[in-house]
Amino acid sequence: MSATATPLLRWAWRALVLAALLAVFAWYLQPDFMLTLADQLWSCL
């Protein structure tokens, strides 16, 4: 890896983690979606 790719890769990972956290937070604001997801997971067990 070159020296310029490392900071870019670090920022890409941070952006990906931030997007994932924001998506989870947005889903928790919709309880119907979370209930449907939980029902689907329990039906698989």
N, C-alpha and C positions, 0 to 999 in steps of 0.2 A: 504494500500500500504506500502511496505517496503521502507526503506530509500534509498536502491540501485535502486529501480525501478523508482523513481522520476526523477533522472538525465537522465536515459536511455529513459524514456518516453518523456522528454523535448527535447532530441536530435532527437528522432524519429519524433516528430512534426516539429522541425526545418528542418529536411531533407525533409519531405513531402512538406512543404511550399516552400522550395527552389526548389524542383523538379517541383512543379506547376508553379512557377514564370519563371523558365527556359523554360518550355514547352510553356507557353504563349509568351515569348520572341521569341522562335524559330518559332512559328506560325506567328508572325508579320513579320518575315523575308521572309515569303512566301505569297505575296499578293494574289495570285490566291486562296489559301486555305481560306484566310480571306474573300474574295469576295464570294466564294461559301458558306461559313458558313453564311454570312450576307443574301445572297439570300434565303437560306433555312429557316432562322429565319423569314424573312419578308413574305415568302409564307405561313407560319403558321398563321399569323395574318390576 
